[in-house]
């Protein structure tokens, strides 16, 4: 039996050209929550972007979390502007299938968001979730505040100890500031809340039995409050 070669991230110079216009037809409202699919989401709401394989399953996990006000499927972390699903699936855009999660930190802590992410996919398989193989299926957290980044880094380190003790390999989750990764591009209409439209649709996400520690980072200092854009 021959094994297929490991996926390799496309070089920016070799990425697909994409297009200058955003995806048409992205709905205004979340089908499940009834909230806006795009900002503004309201005063005090934070946004974080999570990639952990097919975005259908990750999105459903988070729209069910109390304190989450909106979610959306899209593409992030690559080079091709305004990619299509078909383009992202080639691995030649550089994007990960990602989920925008808007949440109220007064109702759910960021560390609980990050822990839920780690607890519902396998972060130790590079560029893969189950049978889904490709750089578009990599594990990543793209943060919008320094506090989110500190929490994500601390959670990754602590969860690694849990997994190592259980005999698992190294966590491959990429953690970066969203401003350094490029825009979040909304996916096509039919991908938004896909598993609400198709309850028996494909999903390979869910609890794997390991608990990610929380409460590892103190509350943010006043200097962490970023000015509105």
Order of alpha helices (4+ residues) and beta strands (2+ residues): beta-alpha-beta-alpha-beta-alpha-beta-beta-beta-alpha-beta-beta-alpha
